[in-house]
């Protein structure tokens, strides 16, 4: 067994949930555990979403957005035009992400992406720019790995875990660049 495979097994065997207790049912089968966690996290999403929206409204976050929408309805502004990406923009965006060893389903960490940035930025720019110009976004970039991370308390209780979504860093780079552009447009038309 090579070193990478050994590290992979060690990392995944210690973080995965090995067993859960749901309504007096002791679950050990991984598929049953995944289904139970999925049911639990799905059941609380509406409550979490409503609380987050209420908090954003109370904090005044939506006031500038509301103003923007109102102004655009009364006086339509210029359309958002997305330009192609530049090498400088992609490289700086890659380097601005936190250097982590976590990875999405493609098993490419930001650490590896940062090391390879000079070699992959040109093909990456072509692919991203064609995606933006054509309006077609790769379905593969929409996938994520959902993990349940232990917080505290009884490890067998799903309420003592929180879910995280591991996205690919290629997606994170696109999201960050688009976020910057949309935000700049939003504030320039205010």
C-alpha positions as CSV (number, residue, x, y, z in Angstrom):
1,X,0.0,0.0,0.0
2,X,1.5,3.4,-1.0
3,X,1.7,6.4,1.4
4,X,-1.2,8.3,-0.3
5,X,-3.6,5.4,0.0
6,X,-2.7,4.9,3.6
7,X,-3.2,8.6,4.5
8,X,-6.6,8.5,2.6
9,X,-7.8,5.5,4.5
10,X,-6.6,6.9,7.9
11,X,-8.3,10.2,7.2
12,X,-11.6,8.8,6.2
13,X,-11.9,6.0,8.7
14,X,-11.5,8.3,11.7
15,X,-13.9,11.0,10.5
16,X,-16.8,8.9,9.1
17,X,-19.7,8.1,11.5
18,X,-19.4,4.5,12.5
19,X,-22.8,4.1,14.2
20,X,-25.9,6.1,15.2
21,X,-28.8,5.6,17.5
22,X,-32.2,6.7,16.0
23,X,-35.4,6.1,17.9
24,X,-33.9,3.1,19.8
25,X,-32.5,1.7,16.5
26,X,-28.8,1.0,16.6
27,X,-27.5,1.7,13.1
28,X,-24.2,0.3,11.9
29,X,-24.7,-0.1,8.2
30,X,-23.2,2.9,6.4
31,X,-26.1,3.3,4.0
32,X,-28.6,3.4,7.0
33,X,-26.3,6.0,8.7
34,X,-26.2,8.1,5.5
35,X,-30.0,7.9,5.1
36,X,-30.6,8.8,8.8
37,X,-28.2,11.8,8.6
38,X,-29.8,12.9,5.3
39,X,-33.3,12.7,6.9
40,X,-32.1,14.7,10.0
41,X,-30.3,17.5,8.1
42,X,-33.1,17.7,5.5
43,X,-35.7,18.2,8.2
44,X,-34.0,21.1,9.8
45,X,-33.2,23.1,6.6
46,X,-36.4,25.1,6.5
47,X,-35.9,26.2,10.1
48,X,-32.3,27.2,9.5
49,X,-33.2,29.1,6.3
50,X,-36.0,31.0,7.9
51,X,-33.8,32.0,10.9
52,X,-31.0,33.1,8.6
53,X,-33.3,35.3,6.5
54,X,-34.9,36.8,9.6
55,X,-31.4,37.6,11.0
56,X,-30.3,39.2,7.7
57,X,-33.4,41.3,7.6
58,X,-32.9,42.4,11.3
59,X,-29.2,43.2,10.6
60,X,-30.2,45.5,7.7
61,X,-28.3,43.4,5.1
62,X,-31.3,43.5,2.7
63,X,-31.8,47.2,2.9
64,X,-29.2,48.1,0.3
65,X,-30.4,45.2,-1.9
66,X,-34.0,46.4,-1.6
67,X,-32.9,49.9,-2.5
68,X,-31.0,48.5,-5.6
69,X,-34.1,46.5,-6.7
70,X,-36.4,49.5,-6.2
71,X,-34.1,51.8,-8.1
72,X,-33.8,49.4,-11.0
73,X,-37.5,49.0,-11.3
74,X,-37.9,52.8,-11.4
75,X,-34.8,53.5,-13.5
76,X,-33.4,50.4,-15.1
77,X,-29.6,50.5,-15.1
78,X,-27.2,49.0,-17.6
79,X,-27.1,45.2,-18.0
80,X,-24.5,43.1,-16.3
81,X,-22.0,42.1,-19.0
82,X,-19.5,39.4,-18.0
83,X,-16.1,39.7,-19.7
84,X,-13.7,36.8,-20.2
85,X,-11.3,36.1,-17.4
86,X,-7.7,37.2,-17.2
87,X,-4.7,35.1,-16.1
88,X,-4.0,37.7,-13.4
89,X,-7.6,37.5,-12.1
90,X,-7.6,33.7,-11.9
91,X,-4.1,33.5,-10.4
92,X,-4.9,36.1,-7.7
93,X,-8.3,34.4,-7.0
94,X,-6.6,31.0,-6.5
95,X,-4.0,32.5,-4.2
96,X,-6.7,34.3,-2.2
97,X,-8.4,31.1,-1.2
98,X,-7.4,29.6,2.1
99,X,-4.8,27.0,1.6
100,X,-6.4,23.8,2.9
101,X,-5.9,20.1,2.3
102,X,-9.7,19.5,2.1
103,X,-11.0,18.5,-1.3
104,X,-14.2,18.0,-3.3
105,X,-15.1,14.9,-5.2
106,X,-12.3,15.6,-7.7
107,X,-9.7,15.0,-4.9
108,X,-7.9,18.3,-5.7
109,X,-7.1,20.4,-2.7
110,X,-6.5,24.2,-2.9
111,X,-2.9,23.5,-1.8
112,X,-2.4,21.4,-5.0
113,X,-4.3,23.9,-7.1
114,X,-2.1,26.8,-5.8
115,X,1.1,24.8,-6.6
116,X,-0.2,24.0,-10.1
117,X,-1.7,27.5,-10.8
118,X,0.9,28.6,-13.3
119,X,0.4,25.4,-15.4
120,X,-3.3,25.2,-15.4
121,X,-4.4,28.8,-15.5
122,X,-4.5,29.2,-19.3
123,X,-6.6,26.1,-20.0
124,X,-8.7,27.0,-17.0
125,X,-9.4,30.5,-18.3
126,X,-10.4,29.1,-21.7
127,X,-12.9,26.7,-20.1
128,X,-14.3,29.2,-17.6
129,X,-14.7,31.9,-20.2
130,X,-16.4,29.6,-22.7
131,X,-18.8,28.6,-19.9
132,X,-19.6,32.2,-19.1
133,X,-20.0,33.3,-22.7
134,X,-22.1,30.3,-23.6
135,X,-24.2,30.3,-20.5
136,X,-23.5,26.6,-20.0
137,X,-22.2,25.5,-16.6
138,X,-20.7,22.1,-16.2
139,X,-23.0,19.7,-14.3
140,X,-19.9,18.1,-12.7
141,X,-19.1,21.4,-10.9
142,X,-22.5,21.3,-9.2
143,X,-21.6,18.1,-7.3
144,X,-20.4,18.2,-3.7
145,X,-19.5,15.8,-0.9
146,X,-21.8,16.2,2.1
147,X,-20.1,15.2,5.4
148,X,-21.5,15.1,8.9
149,X,-18.9,16.5,11.3
150,X,-19.0,15.7,15.0
151,X,-19.6,18.8,17.3
152,X,-19.9,17.6,20.9
153,X,-22.0,15.2,23.1
154,X,-23.1,11.7,22.2
155,X,-21.4,10.7,18.9
156,X,-24.4,8.3,18.1
157,X,-26.9,11.2,18.1
158,X,-27.2,12.9,14.7
159,X,-28.1,16.2,16.4
160,X,-24.5,16.3,17.7
161,X,-23.1,16.6,14.1
162,X,-23.3,19.3,11.6
163,X,-23.2,19.0,7.8
164,X,-20.6,20.5,5.6
165,X,-20.5,20.6,1.8
166,X,-17.1,20.0,0.2
167,X,-17.0,21.7,-3.2
168,X,-14.3,21.5,-5.8
169,X,-11.8,24.4,-5.7
170,X,-12.4,24.9,-9.4
171,X,-16.0,25.9,-8.6
172,X,-14.8,28.1,-5.7
173,X,-12.6,30.0,-8.0
174,X,-15.5,30.6,-10.5
175,X,-17.8,31.6,-7.7
176,X,-15.4,34.1,-6.2
177,X,-14.6,35.8,-9.6
178,X,-18.3,36.0,-10.4
179,X,-19.2,37.3,-6.9
180,X,-16.6,40.1,-7.3
181,X,-18.0,41.0,-10.7
182,X,-21.7,41.0,-9.7
183,X,-20.9,42.9,-6.5
184,X,-19.0,45.5,-8.5
185,X,-21.9,45.9,-10.9
186,X,-24.3,46.1,-8.0
187,X,-22.4,49.0,-6.3
188,X,-21.6,50.8,-9.5
189,X,-25.3,51.1,-10.4
190,X,-26.5,52.1,-7.0
